[in-house]
Amino acid sequence: IHAPDRDGYIVTAAPQNVTTPNKTDDSLFSYPKNGQSEDQQARDRYECYRWAADETGFDITKPLGGVAASEVESKRSAYHRAETACLEARGYSVR
């Protein structure tokens, strides 16, 4: 916190009850390379999500991706590869 009547800052305690981001975040960032509209981007993202889920059997909208716990890591990886390939084929840079 900045204290305008003092030189410097005041150290305070860390906030309580703050959740940290999930380390297994399934978000991919895609950037349109061909001037795709927002509507087109939304359609492409959804269609690539559906295709990747159908191809891999892993659905990021379901708990554990809808697969056995022992398969989560390999299926998640396959899902990300499939979604990335789909989006890149549609003219996106994916991170």
Phi and psi in degrees as GROMACS dihedral restraints (atoms count N, CA, C in turn):
[ dihedral_restraints ]
;  ai    aj    ak    al  type     phi  dphi    fc
    3     4     5     6     1   -84.9    20    10
    4     5     6     7     1   130.2    20    10
    6     7     8     9     1  -107.9    20    10
    7     8     9    10     1   101.7    20    10
    9    10    11    12     1   -62.1    20    10
   10    11    12    13     1   -23.3    20    10
   12    13    14    15     1   -89.1    20    10
   13    14    15    16     1     4.5    20    10
   15    16    17    18     1  -129.0    20    10
   16    17    18    19     1   162.1    20    10
   18    19    20    21     1   -86.4    20    10
   19    20    21    22     1   114.5    20    10
   21    22    23    24     1   106.6    20    10
   22    23    24    25     1  -152.1    20    10
   24    25    26    27     1  -128.4    20    10
   25    26    27    28     1   161.7    20    10
   27    28    29    30     1  -106.7    20    10
   28    29    30    31     1   131.4    20    10
   30    31    32    33     1   -82.0    20    10
   31    32    33    34     1   132.1    20    10
   33    34    35    36     1  -123.3    20    10
   34    35    36    37     1   168.3    20    10
   36    37    38    39     1   -71.2    20    10
   37    38    39    40     1   154.2    20    10
   39    40    41    42     1   -65.7    20    10
   40    41    42    43     1   149.5    20    10
   42    43    44    45     1   -63.2    20    10
   43    44    45    46     1   147.4    20    10
   45    46    47    48     1   -97.1    20    10
   46    47    48    49     1   155.5    20    10
   48    49    50    51     1    58.1    20    10
   49    50    51    52     1    39.6    20    10
   51    52    53    54     1  -100.9    20    10
   52    53    54    55     1   128.4    20    10
   54    55    56    57     1   -88.6    20    10
   55    56    57    58     1   147.6    20    10
   57    58    59    60     1   -98.4    20    10
   58    59    60    61     1   153.1    20    10
   60    61    62    63     1   -61.3    20    10
   61    62    63    64     1   148.7    20    10
   63    64    65    66     1   -68.4    20    10
   64    65    66    67     1   128.8    20    10
   66    67    68    69     1   -71.1    20    10
   67    68    69    70     1   -14.5    20    10
   69    70    71    72     1  -103.6    20    10
   70    71    72    73     1    42.1    20    10
   72    73    74    75     1   -59.9    20    10
   73    74    75    76     1   128.3    20    10
   75    76    77    78     1   -97.8    20    10
   76    77    78    79     1    16.8    20    10
   78    79    80    81     1   -81.7    20    10
   79    80    81    82     1   132.3    20    10
   81    82    83    84     1  -107.9    20    10
   82    83    84    85     1   144.4    20    10
   84    85    86    87     1  -102.2    20    10
   85    86    87    88     1   125.2    20    10
   87    88    89    90     1  -121.5    20    10
   88    89    90    91     1   140.1    20    10
   90    91    92    93     1  -122.4    20    10
   91    92    93    94     1   124.8    20    10
   93    94    95    96     1   -67.8    20    10
   94    95    96    97     1   131.5    20    10
   96    97    98    99     1  -100.2    20    10
   97    98    99   100     1   -12.7    20    10
   99   100   101   102     1  -119.6    20    10
  100   101   102   103     1    25.8    20    10
  102   103   104   105     1    69.3    20    10
  103   104   105   106     1    28.8    20    10
  105   106   107   108     1   -61.1    20    10
  106   107   108   109     1   139.0    20    10
  108   109   110   111     1   -70.0    20    10
  109   110   111   112     1   167.1    20    10
  111   112   113   114     1   -61.6    20    10
  112   113   114   115     1   -39.4    20    10
  114   115   116   117     1   -63.2    20    10
  115   116   117   118     1   -42.6    20    10
  117   118   119   120     1   -65.3    20    10
  118   119   120   121     1   -41.0    20    10
  120   121   122   123     1   -60.4    20    10
  121   122   123   124     1   -44.2    20    10
  123   124   125   126     1   -63.4    20    10
  124   125   126   127     1   -43.2    20    10
  126   127   128   129     1   -62.2    20    10
  127   128   129   130     1   -46.1    20    10
  129   130   131   132     1   -62.6    20    10
  130   131   132   133     1   -44.0    20    10
  132   133   134   135     1   -60.0    20    10
  133   134   135   136     1   -46.1    20    10
  135   136   137   138     1   -65.0    20    10
  136   137   138   139     1   -46.8    20    10
  138   139   140   141     1   -63.5    20    10
  139   140   141   142     1   -37.9    20    10
  141   142   143   144     1   -71.4    20    10
  142   143   144   145     1   -36.9    20    10
  144   145   146   147     1   -59.6    20    10
  145   146   147   148     1   -49.9    20    10
  147   148   149   150     1   -61.7    20    10
  148   149   150   151     1   -45.0    20    10
  150   151   152   153     1   -63.0    20    10
  151   152   153   154     1   -46.7    20    10
  153   154   155   156     1   -62.9    20    10
  154   155   156   157     1   -40.7    20    10
  156   157   158   159     1   -64.4    20    10
  157   158   159   160     1   -43.7    20    10
  159   160   161   162     1   -64.9    20    10
  160   161   162   163     1   -40.0    20    10
  162   163   164   165     1   -69.9    20    10
  163   164   165   166     1   -36.2    20    10
  165   166   167   168     1  -104.6    20    10
  166   167   168   169     1   -17.1    20    10
  168   169   170   171     1    77.5    20    10
  169   170   171   172     1    10.1    20    10
  171   172   173   174     1  -113.6    20    10
  172   173   174   175     1   123.9    20    10
  174   175   176   177     1  -120.1    20    10
  175   176   177   178     1   111.4    20    10
  177   178   179   180     1   -62.0    20    10
  178   179   180   181     1   -14.3    20    10
  180   181   182   183     1   -85.5    20    10
  181   182   183   184     1    -6.6    20    10
  183   184   185   186     1  -107.6    20    10
  184   185   186   187     1   151.4    20    10
  186   187   188   189     1   -57.1    20    10
  187   188   189   190     1   134.9    20    10
  189   190   191   192     1    54.4    20    10
  190   191   192   193     1    20.5    20    10
  192   193   194   195     1    72.9    20    10
  193   194   195   196     1     6.5    20    10
  195   196   197   198     1    80.0    20    10
  196   197   198   199     1    17.0    20    10
  198   199   200   201     1  -123.8    20    10
  199   200   201   202     1   169.2    20    10
  201   202   203   204     1   -63.7    20    10
  202   203   204   205     1   148.7    20    10
  204   205   206   207     1   -55.3    20    10
  205   206   207   208     1   -34.4    20    10
  207   208   209   210     1   -70.0    20    10
  208   209   210   211     1   -15.8    20    10
  210   211   212   213     1  -102.6    20    10
  211   212   213   214     1    -7.7    20    10
  213   214   215   216     1   -54.3    20    10
  214   215   216   217     1   -52.4    20    10
  216   217   218   219     1   -62.2    20    10
  217   218   219   220     1   -46.8    20    10
  219   220   221   222     1   -69.0    20    10
  220   221   222   223     1   -40.0    20    10
  222   223   224   225     1   -68.5    20    10
  223   224   225   226     1   -39.3    20    10
  225   226   227   228     1   -62.2    20    10
  226   227   228   229     1   -42.9    20    10
  228   229   230   231     1   -62.3    20    10
  229   230   231   232     1   -45.1    20    10
  231   232   233   234     1   -63.1    20    10
  232   233   234   235     1   -40.3    20    10
  234   235   236   237     1   -60.3    20    10
  235   236   237   238     1   -47.6    20    10
  237   238   239   240     1   -62.4    20    10
  238   239   240   241     1   -39.8    20    10
  240   241   242   243     1   -63.2    20    10
  241   242   243   244     1   -43.3    20    10
  243   244   245   246     1   -66.1    20    10
  244   245   246   247     1   -45.7    20    10
  246   247   248   249     1   -64.3    20    10
  247   248   249   250     1   -41.3    20    10
  249   250   251   252     1   -61.4    20    10
  250   251   252   253     1   -46.3    20    10
  252   253   254   255     1   -60.1    20    10
  253   254   255   256     1   -43.0    20    10
  255   256   257   258     1   -62.5    20    10
  256   257   258   259     1   -48.3    20    10
  258   259   260   261     1   -66.2    20    10
  259   260   261   262     1   -40.7    20    10
  261   262   263   264     1   -63.3    20    10
  262   263   264   265     1   -37.4    20    10
  264   265   266   267     1   -65.6    20    10
  265   266   267   268     1   -23.6    20    10
  267   268   269   270     1   -94.7    20    10
  268   269   270   271     1     7.2    20    10
  270   271   272   273     1    92.9    20    10
  271   272   273   274     1    36.8    20    10
  273   274   275   276     1  -121.0    20    10
  274   275   276   277     1   151.0    20    10
  276   277   278   279     1   -95.4    20    10
  277   278   279   280     1   129.3    20    10
  279   280   281   282     1  -119.4    20    10
  280   281   282   283     1   135.0    20    10
